[in-house]
């Protein structure tokens, strides 16, 4: 169930975030912090920092970070797949 929630959340983020990584941040915050409470606001701030420091798109790095925190390697793969599938 958690893997399905991860997939659908990041599928929605990937499908509706137009304008680059910074435009996706409010959508990611709404899903990850507000709706599912997977991360606290402090952890979300760390997420932004880590996503900026690592190579690649911010949304994909965020999906990988949240996925691995919530469900380990399978969660990282599912969340990342959900994020990149719409594009």
N, C-alpha and C positions, 0 to 999 in steps of 0.2 A: 504494500500500500504506500509506503513512504517513497519507494522508487517511482511509482506512478505519479505521486504528487510532485516530486522533483522534476520529472520529465515534463509534465503539463505546465508547471510554473515557468520553467525556462523556455518551453516552447512558446508560451504566451509572450515572454519577454523578447525572444528572438523575432517573433512575428510582428510585434507592435512597437518596437523601439527604432524609430527613424531619427537620423541625425547624429549617429555615432555613439560612442561609449558613454559620454557624459549625459546624453539624452536618455540612456537606458538606466542610469543610476536611480532616478525616482521610481521607476517600475520595479527594479530589483529590490529597493528598500520596501516598497509596498508589499511585495510577495514574501520576502525573506524575514523582515523585521515585524511588520504590522500584521499580516494575514496569518502566517504559520508560526511565527515566533521561533524560527530556527536560530537566529542570531540576535544578540542584544545590540543596542545602538553603538556601544563601544566596539563590539566585534565587527559591526558593519563599517565603522571608520577604519579599522584594521584591514578589512576586506578591500576597501578602496585603495589604501596604501599599497597593499601587496599586489593588487591588480595593476596598479600603475608601474610598479617596480619590475614586474616580470614581462617578458616579451609576449606580444600578442594582443588581441582585442580585449578591452576591459570586460565586456559582457561574458566572453568565453572564459577568461581567467576567473571571473566571479563565480560562474557556474561550476567550474572545477573546484574552487575553494569551498563553496557551500556544499557541493555534493560529497566531497571527501570528509568534511566535518560531520555531515548528517549520516551518511551511509557507507563510508569507506570508499574503496576503489570502485565498486559497482555504482555507487551513488555519483562519483565524479564522472564516470563514463556516461551514465544516463542523463545527468544534468547538462553535460557538455553537448551530447547528441541533441537534446531538446533545444538547446540554444542555437546550434548551427543548422539544424534541419530546415527551418523556414527559408534561409538564404540559399 
